[in-house]
Amino acid sequence: MNDTYDVIVIGAGPTGENVAGRAVRGGLSTVVVESELVGGECSYWACMPSKALLRPVAAAAAANHLRGVTGARLDAAQVLKRRDSFAHDWKDDRQVAWLESAHVDLVRGPGRITGERRVKVGDTELTARQAVVVATGTRAVVPPVLAEVTPWTSREATSSHGVPGRLAIVGGGVVGCEMAAAWQALGARVTLLARGGLLDRLPRFAGDMVAQGLRAAGADVRLGVSVTKAARSSGTVTLMLDDGTTVEADEVLAATGRAPRTDDIGLESVGLTPGSWLDVDETMRVRTGDAPAGSNDDDWDTSDWMYAAGDVNHLALLTHMGKYQGRICGDAIAARARGGEPTVTDRSSKTCVPQVIFTLPEVAAVGLTDEQARDAGLRTRVVEYDLGNVAGASLLRDDYTGKAQMVVDEDRTTIVGVTLAGPGTGELIHAATVAVAGEVPLDKLWHAVPSYPTVSEIWLRLLETYGL
Amino acid sequence: MNDTYDVIVIGAGPTGENVAGRAVRGGLSTVVVESELVGGECSYWACMPSKALLRPVAAAAAANHLRGVTGARLDAAQVLKRRDSFAHDWKDDRQVAWLESAHVDLVRGPGRITGERRVKVGDTELTARQAVVVATGTRAVVPPVLAEVTPWTSREATSSHGVPGRLAIVGGGVVGCEMAAAWQALGARVTLLARGGLLDRLPRFAGDMVAQGLRAAGADVRLGVSVTKAARSSGTVTLMLDDGTTVEADEVLAATGRAPRTDDIGLESVGLTPGSWLDVDETMRVRTGDAPAGSNDDDWDTSDWMYAAGDVNHLALLTHMGKYQGRICGDAIAARARGGEPTVTDRSSKTCVPQVIFTLPEVAAVGLTDEQARDAGLRTRVVEYDLGNVAGASLLRDDYTGKAQMVVDEDRTTIVGVTLAGPGTGELIHAATVAVAGEVPLDKLWHAVPSYPTVSEIWLRLLETYGL
């Protein structure tokens, strides 16, 4: 079988779906190639099931921390069933139906690039008139020390049909922290092991509050430790740590990082290295050859037919950023197919990436930390405020504790980064994202009055603390 | 006793406190005059107690609408006690302590203006070197037809120590809707009577959803009706309606509007009309004389010593807008005392007023409705999206229903208004407020990527629906 399309997308996760949707909207015939489930990691083993596990936990906690509400209890079996329904019982009929409704063709199987504009899927040879887009995402990396005990990865942690008795989690990043919060609340006895602190890419208070929340929930959080040996014996895993202590568990979750799913997609056929992240320009075209000396990416050669969007380009490993890049990528391919150049290019993947971590308390951040901003040469000022002192927060929860930090570019007097930690902060961060992406000067933000008494009044307090 | 200050503020509600705090920060000696409790209506009989009543109701509802959480119940007595603590048991020690810490003097008693820059409080004659600020707020208006049954006003509705058996509420505005939601959930059998629909100043879907929510909770919502007669007999109030039906209740709440508390503050001594709203310029200086012909407010005379901030100027009857005006007012007085003119003036009270209505579901809005925008001569386009179709909303609650509407100024391609109705929308509106106040063009908003899977992804859906 031999088929020709304008666009071939390898990977039918949210990124690939957005590329395809936008390419079709731009008048291009499009096929997506998927070796597993249409909908990708996010739909079945990441965002959706993990948040389906965490939302009831957060809602019960919110109710139980309010005088006047009593008796809210979690029913773990029902939480797992709710999670199953959000993962559509790991069937992709709905997503396939969406592809059909969007006039996107689907070829199932592993896609391998076999040369310029050519992709092979089993016996099917696909040819692209315009572009091949790699949107294959990432997989969990299992460190060698854990490999022999066949640990859970994020997939098993989000899809498990039972609550483990004792769960050891290795890794203090987002996956480790979220799964620790979920499974501890659902009845597991969780031990969380991190080499450094928790959520180390964010300002320290965020990880500190998450550690505090996990410990208050009964989890054993051990920071600054590494696993030196792991062994499984009659169902029990024993982890030996570099501080001389051991941890016993029924299951171990390896939450120690992600690797690009590019090892078996034929990169070698076009002179790229299998297993590598794919560098891209601001329209998601893949960079070829070596990086130029100095930092001027404009001198870097780009492919005229190969694109990479989402996790696989290593810019921002988050579903919403993959979707954003997917929209830009699909539009760019369509613009070039018409002989033009895209007018909308990626402005956010490096400097305005929002993220919500659905722990208890939640953590939400966007933009640059102070350290990142200074490394980028900005003259910054950091403003912090105790979220618990906002009237809306004290109403939200009797024992509200939280913190907000904003990083101001003093030369432009705009906000370049915000970090929030506290219950309910997940929906607060978008106001910051608008301020950062919109480059709204502080003296204009002053007229964006937050409603009283909402937690959003943190904005007034931050600006007052700045000196407005 | 005869005292001279730079600034005299009549009214120690949130607005007056902000005027005073900013005036002192500007180096001015300041006294506030308060006839009731320092902290004002908001602290004891409005925002704080009403939201203290409503927050447990919302938290219990959130828990009970999630598969996997069971058993959340309201304990009305404890909810009332929590409310008491948020109202500080109607004692103002804490607020008095704040005034002291801010170096603001306090004179208790009713303040009456007796001439230019002069205010009398009992036997005390106060003189202002710079300014007298009227920040006396509003009181509930009881319509004549209800007067003889001595109804509750917002004060009794927010401070009641018991749950009435049957509560009739007259008025479908914010107070009526919020109190209906609170007391129905706490055990009263509520009948809500509105002359039109509910929340008539907002797009219709908002009031429709609130009516639906109240009815689902068991309240009797009757729209398009007026009370023609009211009588109380052995504890029971009977209301006769213009549709021929009657309502019996144990208590009646008159939630039919507000009037300025200016009837007894000596306005006549300076040529103004007692009981009138006080028109102001964009620095909160009171307009004197008659309004100029046409619409050019710049030709309107303003007082050089008398200011009015908060509810009393009728611009936006909301605590946060009063505080905003208070900051502008205090800063303006300080700037003029230094011989300058203020650099920050009111930009939001007419076109960027946010409001959250803590009903079930919540309603949140900012800026202009389509009708208001067209009346202002803008060429608009309205975009709507079903909030329940956002992944983050379906995670938040099993049966999420809600709606979002954005009004775009097509000439500037900026957002001039947003209305949201649905659970949890109260904290979503600030992103809209930032977009409206920041005048962020849609093509820049496109790069403010909302986090997946949060309810804030409504932003992506609105922009996609617009055509981006």
Interface residues (C-beta under 8 A of the other chain):
Chain A: P14 C42 C47 M48 K51 A52 R55 P56 A59 A60 A62 A63 L66 R67 G68 V69 T70 G71 A72 R73 L74 D75 A76 Q78 V79 K81 R82 F86 L318 T319 H320 M321 K323 Y324 V344 R347 S348 C352 V353 P354 Q355 V356 A364 A391 S394 L395 L396 D398 G424 G426 E427 L428 I429 H430 A431 T433 V434 A435 V436 A437 G438 E439 V440 D443 K444 L445 W446 H447 A448 V449 P450 S451 Y452 P453 T454 V455 S456 E457 W459 L460
Chain B: P14 C42 C47 M48 K51 A52 R55 P56 A59 A60 A62 A63 L66 R67 G68 V69 T70 G71 A72 R73 L74 D75 A76 Q78 V79 K81 R82 F86 L318 T319 H320 M321 K323 Y324 V344 R347 S348 C352 V353 P354 Q355 V356 A364 A391 S394 L395 L396 D398 G424 G426 E427 L428 I429 H430 A431 T433 V434 A435 V436 A437 G438 E439 V440 D443 K444 L445 W446 H447 A448 V449 P450 S451 Y452 P453 T454 V455 S456 E457 W459 L460
